[in-house]
Amino acid sequence: MNWRLKARIQRAFTWLPFFQESAYYLAQRTFGPKRSTVDPFFMLQGCAELVAYLQAAGRPVEGSRVMEVGTGRALDMPIGFFLCGAASVVTFDLHRYLRPAMVMESVRAMCGDRDRVLKTLSPVCPRNGLAERLESLCSALKCKEVMRRANIDYRAPADAAHTGLPDHSIDIQMSYTVFEHIPPNTLSAILVEANRILAGDGLALHHIDPSDHFSHDDPSILPINFLQFSDAEWDRIAANQWAYHNRLRATEFAAIYEECGHQIRLWKPHVDPRSKEAIENGFPLHPQFQKHSPDVLSTVVLQVLSKPSSLQSK
Ligand SMILES: C[S@@+](CC[C@H](N)C(=O)[O-])C[C@H]1O[C@@H](n2cnc3c(N)ncnc32)[C@H](O)[C@@H]1O
């Protein structure tokens, strides 16, 4: 879909007096490009990647207490962590976006192709326990039952910057495509909260998508498209609850991590070659972005594993 049209449609939904999110969700499921099916396998693949990073860093998921920032509408990531043996997952969202019907569609898709679930997760998760947990998940008929069996605690509306969780009660703080949607001050507060809630060998792992999200559905624009606009212009186009993007570049995320006292254990930027080439050939960047290198500007995925400050000596 043309990105400007999509931005206009999103803005139109914000004018509704009530039920903006429900109406937008319904419109997306009825007319949107991803309307027909829920596919949890992309998220399970993402989960496998995160689990592998944690394993390599000496923090296996099995038996761990996980905290997720930014649940969204489904529970694919918490379910993935459960399947990999997490003891519990507490997942926070500022908005109550969870769709029980979508959760169950996802669970049915996983249970309809158990072999694919096992193939996706078994390289990084203990295989025996995995099959048993999958069977347990598949016998759940309702979302509440899924959450009970998987020991998933959904908290919304709730701010991940102020969790109310006891000190040192979490082993892994994680998120998937969330940090780019959070204003810088709140981002700092979430990382500072990690300093407090993570246990002795705890780690924070965040998968960030600094690309222009309109490019996900509109192949006519590059993932750096939004870097041609000033903040004021971008606000006019996309300042709504679904499209807010902080447009922070990788080096700016690094500065926030440093300010919050996090020690980086893994820094994995993925550069989009087409965007880099466009920048090198004169893509019209807004002056506020011109200070960054082409590699930094065209980083479209950034995975960061960090150890909070209070834990660095341990
Ligand atoms: C793009 S969604 C990602 C959802 C999910 N992780 C996924 O990949 O499908 C970002 C989510 O982060 C939530 N969020 C934003 N700020 C937050 C905060 N301070 N605390 C908790 N959740 C927050 C939003 O409400 C939204 O549901």
The ligand as a Tripos MOL2 file, in Angstrom:
@<TRIPOS>MOLECULE
LIG
   27    29     1     0     0
SMALL
NO_CHARGES

@<TRIPOS>ATOM
      1 C1          5.2080   -2.3740   17.4340 C.3       1 LIG1
      2 S1          4.5350   -2.9810   18.9090 S.3       1 LIG1
      3 C2          5.4830   -4.4660   19.0490 C.3       1 LIG1
      4 C3          4.7080   -5.5640   19.6330 C.3       1 LIG1
      5 C4          5.3780   -6.9260   19.6780 C.3       1 LIG1
      6 N1          6.6290   -6.9130   20.3970 N.3       1 LIG1
      7 C5          5.5760   -7.4500   18.2870 C.2       1 LIG1
      8 O1          6.7160   -7.5310   17.8050 O.co2     1 LIG1
      9 O2          4.5680   -7.8020   17.6610 O.co2     1 LIG1
     10 C6          5.2140   -1.9430   20.1640 C.3       1 LIG1
     11 C7          4.4730   -2.0950   21.4810 C.3       1 LIG1
     12 O3          5.2040   -1.4290   22.5070 O.3       1 LIG1
     13 C8          4.2600   -0.8760   23.4150 C.3       1 LIG1
     14 N2          4.9160    0.1490   24.2510 N.ar      1 LIG1
     15 C9          5.3050    1.4000   23.9050 C.ar      1 LIG1
     16 N3          5.8450    2.0360   24.9690 N.ar      1 LIG1
     17 C10         5.8060    1.1740   26.0170 C.ar      1 LIG1
     18 C11         6.1930    1.2430   27.3900 C.ar      1 LIG1
     19 N4          6.7260    2.3540   27.9040 N.pl3     1 LIG1
     20 N5          5.9870    0.1640   28.1670 N.ar      1 LIG1
     21 C12         5.4230   -0.9660   27.6700 C.ar      1 LIG1
     22 N6          5.0300   -1.0770   26.3740 N.ar      1 LIG1
     23 C13         5.2100   -0.0410   25.5620 C.ar      1 LIG1
     24 C14         3.1890   -0.3300   22.4850 C.3       1 LIG1
     25 O4          1.9820   -0.0900   23.1570 O.3       1 LIG1
     26 C15         3.1020   -1.4560   21.4440 C.3       1 LIG1
     27 O5          2.1410   -2.4240   21.7940 O.3       1 LIG1
@<TRIPOS>BOND
     1     1     2 1
     2     2     3 1
     3     2    10 1
     4     3     4 1
     5     4     5 1
     6     5     6 1
     7     5     7 1
     8     7     8 2
     9     7     9 1
    10    10    11 1
    11    11    12 1
    12    11    26 1
    13    12    13 1
    14    13    14 1
    15    13    24 1
    16    14    15 ar
    17    14    23 ar
    18    15    16 ar
    19    16    17 ar
    20    17    18 ar
    21    17    23 ar
    22    18    19 1
    23    18    20 ar
    24    20    21 ar
    25    21    22 ar
    26    22    23 ar
    27    24    25 1
    28    24    26 1
    29    26    27 1
@<TRIPOS>SUBSTRUCTURE
     1 LIG1         1 GROUP 0 **** ****
